[in-house]
């Protein structure tokens, strides 16, 4: 038995009290799930930007680079 096992009944009672007075919304989405969805969306956006960059580099591949004359 650890010290955390002793605190479990207090923690459960605290959560029940919060739910009873409306401080906890049980219908709220899970924060980890929301964070994972945001991260996945950001990664998809980044992948799309990389794909666009790859297309731009392919288009520039055959063109000569000419330095400017000042």
Backbone torsions as a table, in degrees:
resi	resn	phi	psi	omega
1	UNK	NA	131.7	180.0
2	UNK	-107.2	173.4	178.9
3	UNK	-65.1	-29.0	-179.5
4	UNK	-71.0	-30.2	176.5
5	UNK	-64.1	-36.1	179.6
6	UNK	-68.9	-30.7	-177.1
7	UNK	-83.6	-12.8	-176.2
8	UNK	-57.2	-46.5	179.2
9	UNK	-61.2	-37.5	178.1
10	UNK	-66.3	-42.4	-179.8
11	UNK	-63.7	-42.7	179.1
12	UNK	-63.6	-43.0	178.4
13	UNK	-63.4	-38.6	178.0
14	UNK	-62.5	-46.1	179.5
15	UNK	-64.2	-40.5	178.7
16	UNK	-63.5	-40.1	178.3
17	UNK	-64.2	-42.3	179.0
18	UNK	-62.4	-41.3	178.4
19	UNK	-65.3	-41.0	-176.6
20	UNK	-63.3	-39.1	-178.6
21	UNK	-92.8	4.5	172.1
22	UNK	87.6	18.5	178.4
23	UNK	-84.2	-12.3	179.9
24	UNK	-121.8	124.5	177.4
25	UNK	-98.4	109.3	-176.8
26	UNK	-70.9	-14.7	179.9
27	UNK	-90.5	-5.4	179.6
28	UNK	-65.1	142.7	-179.6
29	UNK	-67.7	153.0	178.3
30	UNK	-67.5	129.6	-176.3
31	UNK	-63.1	-37.1	179.2
32	UNK	-65.1	-40.0	178.7
33	UNK	-64.7	-42.5	178.7
34	UNK	-63.1	-44.1	179.2
35	UNK	-62.6	-40.3	179.1
36	UNK	-64.8	-39.8	178.8
37	UNK	-66.3	-40.0	177.8
38	UNK	-64.7	-42.6	179.6
39	UNK	-63.5	-42.0	179.2
40	UNK	-63.8	-40.9	178.6
41	UNK	-64.1	-42.8	178.3
42	UNK	-63.1	-40.7	179.6
43	UNK	-65.9	-38.1	177.8
44	UNK	-65.6	-40.3	177.1
45	UNK	-63.3	-42.1	178.7
46	UNK	-64.2	-41.7	178.4
47	UNK	-63.0	-38.7	178.4
48	UNK	-65.3	-39.9	177.2
49	UNK	-64.3	-41.1	177.6
50	UNK	-63.8	-38.6	178.5
51	UNK	-63.9	-41.4	177.3
52	UNK	-63.8	-41.0	177.4
53	UNK	-62.6	-41.4	178.6
54	UNK	-61.4	-40.8	178.4
55	UNK	-65.0	-41.5	178.2
56	UNK	-62.6	-41.8	179.1
57	UNK	-66.2	-36.9	176.7
58	UNK	-63.0	-39.8	-179.5
59	UNK	-67.3	-32.1	-180.0
60	UNK	-85.0	-9.9	-173.5
61	UNK	-56.8	-43.4	-174.9
62	UNK	-89.4	-1.8	-176.5
63	UNK	-94.0	138.8	177.9
64	UNK	-78.0	147.1	177.1
65	UNK	-96.3	119.4	-178.2
66	UNK	-109.6	121.7	178.7
67	UNK	-69.4	149.0	178.2
68	UNK	-77.1	147.4	175.0
69	UNK	-103.8	119.6	-179.1
70	UNK	-92.0	NA	NA
